[in-house]
Amino acid sequence: MTNQTSTGKAQFMPPKWIMKTMSRTHIFLNRISLGKMFNTVAGDEVCFVTMTGAKSGRTITTPLMYVPYNDGVLLVASLGGAPRNPVWYYNIAKNADIEVRHRGKKMALRARLADTNEKPELWPICDSHYAPYADYRARTNRDIPIYICELL
């Protein structure tokens, strides 16, 4: 399956069931290693964000790119530069209290959306931790949201 990006380049998008299976496996392996293994994807650091589902009310854990910021993290709702926000974006929009695990360390955080004045300062931090974010911004006309997640 391919999607056309805003730059006219074709981008391979695996089916959702493959992505879901890979995520669940990644989470499982990280948990059974007590956070000692499976902390990266293709060499880039990831964290595991536990949130409440906006519609289901269930507890959901999602691996996301790890971008440390002050005593918390930044979460970038890029979805690889897709024209829509990822599902987890809506979960956090409805339920801002989350737990983030990174390399066995747990943090109870509250997320808030960065406003337009904050983003110019935040993007270089995000890009330094995961370089593809710059490409994702170039692929889409969407203003990619950034959640600032701070200690409760």
Secondary structure, 3 states (H helix, E strand, C coil): CEEECCCCCEEECCCHHHHHHHHHHHHHHHHHCCCCCCCEECCEEEEEEEEECCCCCCEEEEEEECEEECCEEEEECCHHHCCCCCHHHHHHHHCCEEEEEECCEEEEEEEEECCCCCHHHHHHHHHHHCCHHHHHHHHCCCCCCEEEEEEC
